[in-house]
């Protein structure tokens, strides 16, 4: 009985997958030292990255608050100027004759 091209493709795919799986573990473990599997340096780096992200978030929040306060002050000033200008235009100043 002859095999179809689909069956050959399945076997080649299976062979490549098995070889890749074996090679992954082989290259991970060959010349491995105990220090390669120590999670403490990675945990230290991750905590440093998380701390720096928190610092950046705090700076961004401070900048957002300062910008909001500045824009609120400008809006209040502009509203006061607008009200003053409207009052100047609408208040009668004397005899309309």
C-alpha positions in Angstrom: 0.0 0.0 0.0 1.4 3.4 -0.9 1.1 6.5 1.2 -0.5 9.7 0.1 1.4 13.0 0.1 -0.9 14.2 2.9 0.3 11.2 5.1 4.0 12.0 4.2 3.4 15.6 5.2 1.9 14.5 8.5 4.9 12.3 9.2 7.4 15.1 8.3 5.5 17.5 10.5 5.5 15.1 13.4 9.2 14.4 13.0 10.0 18.2 12.9 7.9 18.7 16.0 9.5 15.9 18.0 13.0 17.0 17.0 12.2 20.6 17.9 10.8 19.6 21.3 13.9 17.5 22.0 16.2 20.2 20.8 14.6 22.9 23.0 15.2 20.9 26.2 18.6 19.8 25.0 19.8 23.4 24.4 18.2 24.7 27.6 19.9 22.1 29.8 23.3 21.6 28.1 26.0 23.7 29.9 23.4 24.8 32.4 24.5 25.9 35.8 22.5 26.1 39.0 22.6 29.9 38.9 20.8 29.8 35.5 17.7 28.6 37.3 17.8 31.1 40.2 14.7 33.3 40.1 16.0 36.0 42.4 17.7 38.2 39.8 14.7 38.2 37.6 12.4 38.9 40.5 14.7 41.8 41.5 14.6 43.2 38.0 10.8 42.8 37.8 10.3 44.7 41.1 12.6 47.5 39.9 10.6 47.8 36.7 7.4 47.9 38.7 8.8 50.5 41.1 9.9 52.7 38.1 6.5 52.3 36.5 4.9 53.5 39.7 7.2 56.5 39.8 6.4 57.4 36.2 2.7 57.0 36.9 3.0 59.4 39.9 4.9 62.0 37.8 2.2 61.7 35.1 -0.5 62.2 37.7 1.2 65.2 39.1 1.6 66.7 35.7 -2.1 66.1 34.9 -3.2 67.7 38.2 -1.0 70.8 37.6 -2.3 71.1 34.0 -5.9 70.8 35.2 -5.4 73.5 37.8 -3.7 75.8 35.3 -6.5 75.4 32.8 -9.1 75.9 35.5 -7.5 79.1 36.5 -7.3 80.3 32.9 -11.0 79.4 32.4 -12.1 81.3 35.5 -10.0 84.3 34.4 -11.5 84.2 30.9 -15.1 83.9 32.3 -14.5 86.9 34.6 -13.2 89.0 31.7 -16.2 87.9 29.6 -18.7 88.8 32.4 -16.9 92.2 32.9 -17.1 93.0 29.2 -20.8 92.1 29.1 -21.5 94.2 32.1 -19.7 97.2 30.6 -21.8 96.8 27.4 -25.2 96.4 29.2 -25.0 98.9 32.1 -26.6 102.2 31.2 -24.2 105.0 31.9 -26.3 108.1 31.8 -29.1 110.0 30.1 -30.0 108.1 27.0 -31.2 111.3 25.1 
